[in-house]
Amino acid sequence: MAHSKHFDLNLLRIFMAVCRTESFTKAAEELDLTQSSVSNAVNRLKGNIAEELFVRAGRGIKLTAFSQQLYQQLTPHLTAVEQLVSGFDEFSAQTSQRKFYVYANDLFNLTLQPAISTLTQDTQPQIIFREPPNNEETLLDEFMLGQVDLAIDIYPPSSQSLNYQKILTDEVCCIARRGHPRVNSNITLEQYFNEKHAFLKMRRSNLSMVDTLSIERLAQPRKMHSEYESLTSMMMVVEQSDVLAIAPRKLIQQYVDKFNLQVLEPPFATKAVDFYLVWPKKADQNMAHRWLKGIVEQAIVDTFKV
C-alpha cells in the first residue's frame, strides 16, 4: 500500500459505507458527510492502494472484484473497532489515553495552554492545538472524518452539520513599538496613513483584519510593509520596526510587555471581533467531546475572565 506511513484509516470507514450502500449519496447520508467528502475520500483511498474500487453501473455504482474482497476482509475488524468505540459513553478523563485535536490560531494556542495545563493536570487525555485550514469546506471535511474535534474561529459556520457558540468578544486596537519615533500614546488618522503597516490576513477571506472590522471605509489605502496569518509573527515585526498593525486587544494583552508594544486606540470606528467554538453536531451526545468542550470553555473563562 503506497504511503502507508501516512495512511488515513478514516478512508476505510467511508469505503465500507459506500460498499454497503453501493451509493456515494447514501454513504454520505449515513456518515453525515457531504457527497464531495465521500468522493474525495474514495479517490484518496484509490490513490493509496492503486486499485480501481468502483465502476459505474447505470445511475449507480458497483464494487470491483478487488473491493468485494477488501470489504469481506475488513468487515470483522471494523465491526470490532465499532464495538470498542461504542464505549465512549463511558469515557473517563482519569484513564482514557485519547488525543483531542483543536484548531485555533497561534496566539490562542499560546494563551490558553497554561489554563488547560492546570485544568488537565490530573487527567490522562492529550489536547493538541493545530493551525486551522484556510477554507470552511476543508474544516468541515476534517470534522466529519474525525481529524479534528473542536475549533476556535472568528466565523460562525454555514454548514448545518456544525454547531457553534460565541465564547469571546474582543475589541481591536492599533499596536506600535514603544519608542516609535512618530507615534506615542495616541495616533491621528493622518499619522496612521503616513506609516507603513503589517497586515493580519483573515483566514478564509482575502481581507485584512482592519478591512473586515472597520465600520467606515478608509479614505485612502495604507502602505503595506508585510502580511501575516500569524499574530505572533506580526507582533514580532511590529516590535522590531516602525510599522503599525491592528490586532484583537484581549488576545494580545499579556504579550504587550514581552514584545515591547504600545496599545493605541484606532483613529477610526471599528466593530468588535467575535470568537466562536465550532464542533460537529454528531458529537453533541459524546461524553469525550463534552469533556473536551468543557475544558476549553473553562480555560477561556480563566484566561480572559469572561
C-alpha positions in Angstrom: 0.0 0.0 0.0 1.6 3.3 -1.1 2.4 5.9 1.5 1.2 3.5 4.3 3.1 5.6 6.9 0.6 8.4 6.4 -2.4 6.3 5.6 -5.7 7.7 6.9 -7.8 4.9 8.5 -10.9 7.1 8.2 -10.8 6.3 4.5 -11.7 2.7 5.2 -14.7 3.7 7.2 -16.0 5.7 4.3 -15.1 2.9 1.8 -17.1 0.4 3.9 -20.2 2.7 3.9 -20.0 3.0 0.1 -19.7 -0.7 -0.3 -22.7 -1.4 2.0 -24.9 1.2 0.2 -23.5 1.0 -3.3 -24.0 4.7 -3.4 -21.9 7.8 -2.7 -25.1 9.7 -1.8 -26.4 7.1 0.7 -23.0 6.7 2.3 -22.8 10.5 2.8 -26.2 10.5 4.5 -25.2 7.5 6.7 -22.0 9.1 7.8 -23.3 12.7 8.0 -20.8 13.8 5.4 -21.1 15.8 2.2 -21.1 13.8 -1.0 -18.0 15.6 -2.2 -16.2 14.4 1.1 -17.2 10.8 0.3 -16.0 11.1 -3.3 -12.7 12.7 -2.2 -12.1 10.0 0.4 -12.7 7.2 -2.1 -10.3 8.9 -4.6 -7.7 9.2 -1.9 -8.1 5.6 -1.0 -7.8 4.6 -4.6 -4.6 6.6 -4.9 -3.2 5.0 -1.8 -3.8 1.4 -2.9 -3.5 1.9 -6.7 -6.6 -0.2 -7.4 -9.9 0.6 -9.0 -12.6 0.4 -6.3 -16.0 1.1 -8.0 -17.3 1.2 -11.5 -20.4 3.0 -12.9 -23.5 0.8 -13.4 -26.4 2.8 -14.9 -27.1 5.5 -12.4 -25.4 3.7 -9.6 -22.0 2.1 -8.8 -20.8 -1.5 -8.4 -17.9 -2.9 -6.5 -14.9 -4.2 -8.4 -13.6 -7.7 -7.5 -10.9 -6.1 -5.5 -13.4 -4.0 -3.5 -15.5 -7.1 -2.8 -12.5 -8.9 -1.4 -11.3 -5.9 0.6 -14.8 -5.4 2.0 -15.1 -9.0 3.2 -11.6 -8.9 4.8 -12.3 -5.6 6.6 -15.8 -6.3 7.9 -14.9 -8.3 11.0 -12.1 -6.0 12.0 -14.1 -2.7 11.7 -17.0 -4.3 13.5 -14.7 -5.0 16.4 -13.5 -1.3 16.3 -17.0 0.0 16.2 -17.9 -2.1 19.3 -14.9 -0.6 21.1 -15.7 2.9 20.1 -19.3 2.5 21.3 -17.8 2.5 24.8 -17.2 6.3 24.5 -20.2 6.9 26.7 -18.1 5.5 29.5 -15.3 8.0 28.9 -13.1 8.7 31.9 -10.6 11.5 31.9 -8.7 9.7 34.6 -8.0 6.6 32.4 -8.6 7.5 28.8 -5.5 7.8 26.6 -7.3 9.7 23.9 -5.8 12.5 21.9 -8.0 15.5 21.1 -7.2 18.0 18.3 -8.3 21.6 18.5 -7.9 24.2 15.7 -7.0 27.7 16.8 -4.7 30.5 15.8 -1.2 30.5 17.2 -1.9 33.1 19.9 -5.0 31.3 21.2 -2.8 28.3 21.5 -0.1 30.1 23.5 -2.6 32.0 25.6 -4.8 29.0 26.6 -2.1 26.5 27.3 -1.4 27.5 30.9 -5.0 27.3 31.9 -5.5 24.0 30.0 -2.4 22.5 31.7 -3.8 23.4 35.1 -7.3 22.0 34.3 -5.9 18.7 32.9 -3.1 18.1 35.4 -4.9 15.2 37.0 -6.2 13.7 33.7 -4.8 11.4 31.0 -6.1 12.7 27.6 -4.0 15.0 25.5 -5.3 18.2 24.0 -3.3 19.1 20.9 -3.6 22.5 19.1 -3.2 23.0 15.4 -3.4 25.8 12.9 -6.8 25.9 11.2 -7.3 25.4 7.5 -7.9 28.3 5.1 -11.4 27.3 4.0 -14.6 26.0 5.6 -15.0 23.1 3.3 -11.7 21.6 4.4 -12.7 22.3 8.1 -16.0 20.5 7.6 -14.3 17.5 5.9 -11.8 17.2 8.7 -14.6 17.4 11.4 -16.6 14.7 9.6 -13.6 12.5 9.1 -12.7 12.8 12.8 -9.4 14.5 12.2 -10.3 17.5 14.5 -12.6 17.7 17.5 -13.1 21.4 18.1 -12.2 24.7 16.5 -11.9 28.3 17.7 -12.8 30.6 14.8 -14.0 34.1 14.1 -16.5 32.9 11.6 -19.7 31.1 12.6 -20.0 28.1 10.3 -22.6 28.0 7.5 -22.8 24.2 7.4 -25.9 22.6 9.1 -23.6 19.7 10.2 -21.8 22.0 12.6 -22.8 23.6 15.9 -21.2 26.8 17.4 -21.4 29.2 20.3 -19.8 32.6 20.9 -17.1 32.4 23.5 -15.4 35.7 23.4 -16.0 39.3 22.1 -12.9 41.4 21.7 -12.2 45.0 20.6 -9.5 45.7 18.1 -6.6 48.1 18.8 -3.6 49.6 17.0 -0.2 48.5 18.1 3.3 50.1 17.6 6.6 49.5 19.3 7.5 51.5 22.4 9.9 54.2 21.4 8.4 54.6 17.9 9.8 57.9 16.6 6.5 59.4 15.5 3.8 57.6 17.4 3.4 57.8 21.2 0.2 57.0 23.3 -2.2 58.1 20.6 -2.4 58.4 16.9 -4.3 60.6 14.5 -5.8 59.4 11.2 -3.1 61.4 9.3 -0.3 59.7 11.3 -2.0 56.3 10.7 -1.9 56.7 6.9 1.6 58.1 6.9 3.1 55.0 8.5 3.7 51.5 7.0 1.5 48.6 8.1 1.8 45.0 8.9 -1.4 43.3 7.7 -3.1 40.5 9.6 -4.8 38.4 6.9 -8.1 36.8 7.9 -8.3 33.1 7.1 -10.9 32.1 4.5 -11.1 35.7 3.1 -8.8 37.9 1.1 -9.3 40.8 3.5 -7.1 42.1 6.3 -8.4 42.4 9.9 -8.9 46.2 9.6 -10.7 45.8 6.3 -13.0 43.3 7.9 -13.7 45.2 11.1 -13.6 48.9 10.3 -17.1 50.4 10.3 -16.2 53.2 7.9 -14.4 52.7 4.6 -10.9 54.0 5.0 -10.3 57.2 2.9 -7.1 56.1 1.4 -5.0 52.9 1.0 -2.4 52.0 3.7 1.2 51.5 2.9 1.8 47.8 3.2 5.0 46.6 4.9 4.2 42.9 5.2 1.3 40.4 5.6 0.8 37.6 8.1 -1.6 34.9 9.2 0.2 34.6 12.5 -0.5 37.1 15.2 2.8 36.2 16.9 4.8 36.8 13.8 3.1 40.1 13.2 3.8 41.3 16.8 7.5 40.4 16.4 7.7 42.5 13.2 6.0 45.5 14.9 8.5 45.2 17.8 11.5 45.2 15.5 10.4 48.0 13.1 8.3 51.2 12.9 5.3 49.6 11.3 1.8 49.7 12.8 -0.7 46.9 13.0 -4.3 46.2 14.0 -4.9 43.3 16.5 -7.5 41.9 18.9 -7.0 43.7 22.3 -7.7 40.9 24.8 -5.8 38.3 22.8 -2.5 40.3 22.7 -2.8 42.0 26.1 -0.5 39.7 28.0 2.1 39.9 25.3 2.4 43.7 25.2 5.3 43.8 27.6 7.0 40.8 26.1 7.0 42.4 22.6 7.6 45.9 23.9 4.5 47.3 22.4 2.2 50.3 23.0 -1.5 49.8 22.5 -3.4 52.7 20.8 -7.0 53.4 20.0 -7.6 53.1 16.3 -8.2 56.5 14.7 -11.4 55.3 13.0 -14.6 53.4 14.1 -14.3 49.6 14.3 -16.5 46.7 15.0 -15.8 44.1 17.7 -14.4 40.7 16.7 -16.3 37.6 18.0 -14.7 34.2 18.5 -16.7 31.0 18.3 -16.3 27.4 19.4 -17.2 25.1 16.5 -17.8 21.4 16.5 -19.8 18.7 14.6 -23.4 18.2 15.7 -22.9 14.5 15.8 -20.6 14.9 18.8 -23.2 16.6 21.0 -24.0 13.4 22.9 -20.4 12.1 23.1 -19.1 12.1 26.6 -15.5 12.6 25.5 -16.4 15.6 23.4 -18.4 17.1 26.3 -15.3 16.8 28.5 -13.1 18.4 25.9 -15.5 21.3 25.2 -15.9 21.9 29.0 -12.1 22.1 29.4 -11.7 24.6 26.6 -14.6 26.7 27.8 -13.2 26.9 31.3 -9.8 27.7 30.0 -11.2 30.6 28.1 -13.1 31.9 31.2 -10.0 31.5 33.4 -7.7 33.2 30.8 -9.9 36.1 29.7 -12.1 36.5 32.8 -15.3 36.4 30.7 
